[in-house]
Amino acid sequence: MPDARLPGMIEPNPKADLLRYLQDGRDALVWKLDGLSEYDIRRPLTPTGTNLLGLLKHVAGVELGYFGDTFGRPFFDAEPPSWWYTQDAEPNADMWATADESREDIVGLYHQAWEHSNSTIAKLELDAIGHVPWWPEERREVTLHHILVRVISDTQRHAGHADIVRELIDGSVGHQEGNDSMPPADRAAWEEHRRRLEHAAREADNG
């Protein structure tokens, strides 16, 4: 089949495209911690305890597991930390930080996870086969492409959680530093917008 690309079109690079969207989510999650106190990055803002530093800790573990253990490239040389995905781990241990776990330690681990993941992505082809140890035996076999899509989805989902949590803390909003993807409006305009939505919701509920 002849090449259907028009002159001047960008050459396709699926791996680079996937990595770009993964990095966007990573950067957004780290940025959401900026300017906040130790209390604010840790405090639970939903009934199930969702908090900013816990989200970061979780996605670090996700990357180290899926891009490490799945492809025979484990990150931890010896025993993993107590919150790691083991049978003895406390439920949700990866979703919050203890007082002894510093912001620097968790952000640093996430950056190390990026490097480890990026190395795996660079080394392997998208159709490379891996095995997810904690999945049921009949569906453990996966490709790098599958795992990239899965981790991007998970990371961006949690970046969305972080958007809401940060707004609840101090009203800060935005997708990325320098590119918030929000329409221009001051606090008064947003308050008026919220009142309109509240009115519409009550009007609809009253039939």
For each residue, the residues with C-beta under 8 A, 3 or more apart:
1: 4
2:
3:
4: 1
5: 9
6: 9
7:
8:
9: 5 6
10:
11:
12:
13: 16 17
14: 17 18 126 145
15: 18 19 121 126 148
16: 13 19 20
17: 13 14 20 21
18: 14 15 21 22 145 148 149 152
19: 15 16 22 23 118 121 148
20: 16 17 23 24
21: 17 18 24 25 152 156
22: 18 19 25 26 117 148 151 152 155
23: 19 20 26 27 114
24: 20 21 27 28 156 176
25: 21 22 28 29 59 152 155 156 158 159
26: 22 23 29 30 59 110 114 155
27: 23 24 30 31 176 177
28: 24 25 31 32 159 162 163 175 176
29: 25 26 32 55 56 59 110 155 158 159 162
30: 26 27 33 56 107 110
31: 27 28 34 176 177
32: 28 29 52 159 162 163 165 166
33: 30 36 41 52 53 56 103 107
34: 31 177
35: 172
36: 33 40 41 52 166 169 170
37: 40 41
38: 41 42 103
39: 42 43
40: 36 37 43 52 169 170
41: 33 36 37 38 51 52 53 103
42: 38 39 51 52 53 54 96 97
43: 39 40 51
44: 48 49 50 51 96
45: 50 51 164 165 168 169
46: 49 50 165
47:
48: 44
49: 44 46 54 92 95 96
50: 44 45 46 54 55 95 161 165
51: 41 42 43 44 45 54 55 95 96 97 165
52: 32 33 36 40 41 42 55 56 162 165 166 169
53: 33 41 42 56 57 96 97 103 106
54: 42 49 50 51 57 58 94 95 96 97
55: 29 50 51 52 58 59 95 158 161 162 165
56: 29 30 33 52 53 59 60 106 107 110
57: 53 54 60 61 83 94 95 96 97 101 106 109 110
58: 54 55 61 62 94 95 158
59: 25 26 29 55 56 62 63 110 113 154 155 158
60: 56 57 63 64 106 109 110 113
61: 57 58 64 65 83 84 85 94 113
62: 58 59 65 66 151 154 155
63: 59 60 66 67 68 110 113 114 116 117 151
64: 60 61 67 68 69 75 76 113 116 117
65: 61 62 68 69 70 85 134
66: 62 63 69 70 132 147 150 151
67: 63 64 70 71 73 113 116 117 120 121 147 151
68: 63 64 65 71 73 74 75 116 117 120
69: 64 65 66 72 73 74 75 132 133
70: 65 66 67 130 131 132 133 142 147
71: 67 68 120 124 128 130 144
72: 69 130
73: 67 68 69 116 119 120
74: 68 69 77
75: 64 68 69 112 113 116
76: 64 79 80 81 84
77: 74
78:
79: 76
80: 76 84 86
81: 76 84
82: 88 89 90 93
83: 57 61 89 90 93 94
84: 61 76 80 81 89 94
85: 61 65 89 94 134
86: 80 89
87:
88: 82
89: 82 83 84 85 86 93 94
90: 82 83 93
91:
92: 49 95 96
93: 82 83 89 90 96
94: 54 57 58 61 83 84 85 89
95: 49 50 51 54 55 57 58 92
96: 42 44 49 51 53 54 57 92 93
97: 42 51 53 54 57 101 103 106
98: 101
99:
100:
101: 57 97 98 105 106
102: 105 106
103: 33 38 41 53 97 106 107
104: 107 108
105: 101 102 108 109
106: 53 56 57 60 97 101 102 103 109 110
107: 30 33 56 103 104 110 111
108: 104 105 111 112
109: 57 60 105 106 112 113
110: 26 29 30 56 57 59 60 63 106 107 113 114
111: 107 108 114 115
112: 75 108 109 115 116
113: 59 60 61 63 64 67 75 109 110 116 117
114: 23 26 63 110 111 117 118
115: 111 112 118 119
116: 63 64 67 68 73 75 112 113 119 120
117: 22 63 64 67 68 113 114 120 121 151
118: 19 114 115 121 122
119: 73 115 116 122 123
120: 67 68 71 73 116 117 123 124 144
121: 15 19 67 117 118 124 144 148
122: 118 119
123: 119 120
124: 71 120 121 128 144
125: 128 144
126: 14 15 143 144 145 148
127: 143 144 145
128: 71 124 125 143 144
129: 141 142 143
130: 70 71 72 141 142 143 144 147
131: 70 140 141 142
132: 66 69 70 135 140 142 147
133: 69 70 140
134: 65 85
135: 132 139 140
136: 139 140
137: 140
138:
139: 135 136
140: 131 132 133 135 136 137
141: 129 130 131
142: 70 129 130 131 132 146 147
143: 126 127 128 129 130 146 147
144: 71 120 121 124 125 126 127 128 130 147 148
145: 14 18 126 127 148 149
146: 142 143 149 150
147: 66 67 70 130 132 142 143 144 150 151
148: 15 18 19 22 121 126 144 145 151 152
149: 18 145 146 152 153
150: 66 146 147 153 154
151: 22 62 63 66 67 117 147 148 154 155
152: 18 21 22 25 148 149 155 156
153: 149 150 156 157
154: 59 62 150 151 157 158
155: 22 25 26 29 59 62 151 152 158 159
156: 21 24 25 152 153 159 160
157: 153 154 160 161
158: 25 29 55 58 59 154 155 161 162
159: 25 28 29 32 155 156 162 163
160: 156 157 163 164
161: 50 55 157 158 164 165
162: 28 29 32 52 55 158 159 165 166
163: 28 32 159 160 166 167 173 174 175
164: 45 160 161 167 168
165: 32 45 46 50 51 52 55 161 162 168 169
166: 32 36 52 162 163 169 170 172 173
167: 163 164 170 171 172 173
168: 45 164 165
169: 36 40 45 52 165 166 172
170: 36 40 166 167
171: 167 187
172: 35 166 167 169
173: 163 166 167 180 182
174: 163 177 179 180 181 182
175: 28 163 179 180 181
176: 24 27 28 31 179 180 181
177: 27 31 34 174
178:
179: 174 175 176
180: 173 174 175 176
181: 174 175 176
182: 173 174 185
183:
184:
185: 182 189 190 193
186: 189 190
187: 171 190 191
188: 191 192
189: 185 186 192 193
190: 185 186 187 193 194
191: 187 188 194 195
192: 188 189 195 196
193: 185 189 190 196 197
194: 190 191 197 198
195: 191 192 198 199
196: 192 193 199 200
197: 193 194 200 201
198: 194 195 201 202
199: 195 196 202 203
200: 196 197 203 204
201: 197 198 204 205
202: 198 199 205 206
203: 199 200 206
204: 200 201 207
205: 201 202
206: 202 203
207: 204
